[in-house]
Amino acid sequence: MKKPFLHLLLPLAFTCAPVCSGELDHLSPHQRVDLESKSPPPEEDRFSFDAPAGPQFTEAEKAAQRELGKSVMSMVRKAFESGAGEVRIPPGDYRFGQERQEGNKTIYPLHFQNLKRDAAHPFVIDATGATFWFDLDDVQMPPGHRCVGFFDCSNLVLRGAIIDRGTRGCIEGRITKIDREGNRFEIQPSPGVVVPTTYKGDQRLLPHKSDGRFCAPLYDLQQGVHKLDYQDIKPSSDGRYWVTMKDPDLMDRIHDEDWKRAFGELGVLSVGDGLSCLYTSAMAIQLDDSANLTIQDVKLYVSKGGPGENGGEGGHLWKDCYFGPRPGTSQWKGADGCLCRATRFGTTMDNVTLRHTADDLQNLHGIWGKVKAVSGHQVTFETNFGLRPTLKNARPGDRLRFIHRQTGAFLGEARLTALKDFVITLDQDAAPFAEGQAEWLDHECAGWLVRNCRFEDNFQTFGIMSGPGTLRGCTFTRMGNAIGLNTGIGVVGGIPRDITIADNSFTDVNPRPHRPSIEARAHNAKGQDGVPPIERLIITGNTFTRSGGPAMNLIGIQDSRIENNVIHSPVRATVLARPKDQAERQAILLHQSSGVEVKGNTLDDAEKHTQADATSHSPLLGLDLTKNVTLDGKRLEDAPKRTRKAE
């Protein structure tokens, strides 16, 4: 007898289940209480070009807000030094300037430093009802601006603040004309947009529909080719402007009939749709060299102003936050994605909404130490500014794993006993590591958890270069690139391992031809696949809808499981948009992988675009240079290298 509701209840059970024992040991007691507190429903918003620009103020009101802004730091400092457990920032509008330099140090407008409490006595900055406005000039990136920063802090809570900037910081508006011959779009700027007169070049635009949906298939013109760059923006007539593209590819693509057939309106631009042209950027809220900070119910609207974590113990919690455009306004571009790097303990994000990013949606990684020389037990690393936070927070006993910097072969592991600047001392002879690079296993965001989050209309990848980590119970809708696991052999990176991707929904995620919604690639510096491997990857209970190619393309994984996923309409976009291309026609692809168990997955392919694989004999699973793979309990033959016809 069938159990008609079981398939609906199981994902919910996984999503709502308590975390595994020990998974959140690095969080403080008050963070665990906050994490498990009931979350409000996500804020809904409908984009409209005709909505207002957002709050507007007279010069007199701005002056009064600046006076109020001067009181914030003193209120916080006074309460902290008195031993109080909380400071209440009264509701209202507070205005600040922009960052300044003191020698080589950047001072943020709101700059919190050396505010440290123990885990049993956290300090809460309750800014519920307060909006922090930052008057940032509209200088084209790079460089970027700064807003709120926490440095060398611990066990603090920032609650309820709204963070925004005084000007829009980008150029966006409704398309009023499309001039194919001139390779340009005419736009009517949205309310509140000020169009600058000079451009450095190499800045991209984000195409979207009139209702705000990101044209995710058109990201195909950006990755690796940068064909979404605009050249300049010049006046037209009646307050409108011409946005001229550097290359003709976008204009050609939106008139491609095969492309239209594959993607419908989401893959093209028409009069009435919109462009958001990037111009400025900011680090809107930064957690540096800090431990166990909680950012709760914070709303971040700063255009291309991302949150970030860098160095220190980490163990930060982001709870019930919103990063994106200000709801109820004509603003399309708002805050950006989150960069997490080189913390001892990884981030925890719960019930966070990220919308309309223009860069990576999320990035989790460490920093490689490239070996310059060895002598006895000592290793000298190449000088790299990005490695400084790791070295600053390293301590005896930290683990380092060395791989050959060209071949990716494992050279061995060692522990740190001492360090000075870029010279470290190990607990063993360093000679075997002379040709290597070091992965700092205790400084690459280990134990990160992203759960119950909502990601909508985002530009680029959710990048995973470290582990262990868990992505659970999240919704991804319209995203230009994939959930990407990569060994990242350059400056940033690490080797993803012990990653669980469970009970998520992926709709129109990496919908481009040939592209998967989850992509894993283990590779070395020479570009050879499979070394060093990505180990113990679990992908379970997810739903995939309309990936451009296979739902998953996994290269170089070992000892992994792929089970109980539901896959709707994979590869359809490839077949329709690129009918002459030779394509991988299975829902899941494994390349140069071993020890992988595939079971309980469901393929829904009503239009029959998938094809059976020669080794698995199933349209579900494609194999290329694989060993010891099982499909629904049956061990498959080891697969040879696939041969491809010349295109």
Sequence and secondary structure as in RCSB ss.txt:
>XXXX:A:sequence
MKKPFLHLLLPLAFTCAPVCSGELDHLSPHQRVDLESKSPPPEEDRFSFDAPAGPQFTEAEKAAQRELGKSVMSM
VRKAFESGAGEVRIPPGDYRFGQERQEGNKTIYPLHFQNLKRDAAHPFVIDATGATFWFDLDDVQMPPGHRCVGF
FDCSNLVLRGAIIDRGTRGCIEGRITKIDREGNRFEIQPSPGVVVPTTYKGDQRLLPHKSDGRFCAPLYDLQQGV
HKLDYQDIKPSSDGRYWVTMKDPDLMDRIHDEDWKRAFGELGVLSVGDGLSCLYTSAMAIQLDDSANLTIQDVKL
YVSKGGPGENGGEGGHLWKDCYFGPRPGTSQWKGADGCLCRATRFGTTMDNVTLRHTADDLQNLHGIWGKVKAVS
GHQVTFETNFGLRPTLKNARPGDRLRFIHRQTGAFLGEARLTALKDFVITLDQDAAPFAEGQAEWLDHECAGWLV
RNCRFEDNFQTFGIMSGPGTLRGCTFTRMGNAIGLNTGIGVVGGIPRDITIADNSFTDVNPRPHRPSIEARAHNA
KGQDGVPPIERLIITGNTFTRSGGPAMNLIGIQDSRIENNVIHSPVRATVLARPKDQAERQAILLHQSSGVEVKG
NTLDDAEKHTQADATSHSPLLGLDLTKNVTLDGKRLEDAPKRTRKAE
>XXXX:A:secstr
   TTHHHHHHHHHHHS   TTTTTTS HHHHHHHHS           TTS  S    HHHHHHHHHHHHHHHHH
HHHHHHTT SEEE  SEEEEE   EEETTEEE SEEEES B  TTS EEEE TTEEEEE      SSS EEEEEE
ES BSEEEES EEEESS  SEEEEEEEEETTTTEEEEEE TT    S   S EEEEEE TTS B GGGGGGTTTT
 TTEEEEEEE STT EEEEESSSHHHHHTT HHHHHHHGGGG   TT EEEE    EEEEEEES BS EEES EE
  TTEEEEEESSSB  EEES EESS TTSS       EEEES SB  EEES EEES SS SEEEEEE EEEEEEE
TTEEEE   GGGHHHHHH  TT EEEEEETTT  EEEEEEEEEEETTEEEESS  GGGTTEEEEETTSS BTEEE
ES EEEEE S EEE S SEEEES EEEEESS EEEE   SSEE   EEEEEES EEEEES STT  SEEEE B T
T  BTSS EEEEEEES EEE  SS SEEEESEEEEEEES EEES SHHHHHH TTS    SSEEEES EEEEEES
 EEE TT      TTT SSSEEEES EEEEETTEE            
